[in-house]
Amino acid sequence: ILLEQDCLDFGDLILYALKLLTDRPMILQQIQQRYTSILVDEFQDTNHAQYELVRLIAGSAKNLTVVGDDDQAIYKFRGASIENILRFQTDFPEAKQVVLTENYRSVQSILDHAYQFIQSNNPHRLEVKAEISKKLSSQRAEDGLIEHLHSGTAEEEVGTVIQKICALKELFPESSWSDFAILVRSNGAGSDFAHALDRAHIPFQFLALSGLYQKSVILDCL
C-alpha cells in the first residue's frame, strides 16, 4: 500500500537505501568517494540493516569510527543489538579500541552505585563478552549521597518527594528550585508530581515528549 501511494516508512528508507547500494555498484562507488570519513554515534542502537549500510559505505578504505555503550541501549525492540558492536570487532579487527572511563558528570559514589547495579545484566554485557573494564572514574572531588525512600502507594511517594524537597530547601536556603529534579518513568506519573508541586507552591517545569496540551502553562494559555 505504501509503494502504491509513493510512500516509504522509516524502515523502508534504510531498506531501499541498502538495496540501492547493493544493486547499483556505480552509485555505491560515488557514495564512497563522496563520504571518505564516517562517524557513527550511539552505535549500540543500530540494527542489522543500518550496520550493513555503514559497512558498505566504509568500503575497503574502512575509515570508520563508531561510538557505543551497550548499557545505554534502548532500541532492542527495533532490532538494535549488542551483536553489532561485537561484529564490528570481527569485521574490522585492525580498528583501535578506546574505552572511555573518565567521567566528568557524576561523583565517584554515584558512579560506583550505578556500576554495581548494572552488573545485574551480566553476562549479556559488552564488558563481559569483550573482557574489558567499564568501571568509571570520576574527575570530581565532591561527595555524593544516594538515599532510598520507600512508599506504600504512588500517592504516598509523591507526598514523600515533595516533603523531601521542602526539607532540603530549608536545610540549604541558598539553593535554587532549579537545583532539584524529579525523574519519572511516564508522563502520567509526571502529572501527579506537577499537581503536587503546584499545590505546594513550588515553581516547576514539566518536560515531556508528549502531552503538550495537558501542561499547566499551555492550559492557562488556552
Secondary structure, 3 states (H helix, E strand, C coil): CCHHHCCCCHHHHHHHHHHHHHHCHHHHHHHHHHCCCEEECCHHHCCHHHHHHHHHHHCCCCCEEECCCHHHCCCHHHCCCCHHHHHHHHHCCCCCCCCCCEECCCCHHHHHHHHHHHHHHCCCCHHHHCCCCCCCEECCCCCCCCCCCCCCCHHHHHHHHHHHHHHHHHHCCCCCHHHCCCCCCCHHHHHHHHHHHHHCCCCCCCCCCCCHHHCHHHHHHC
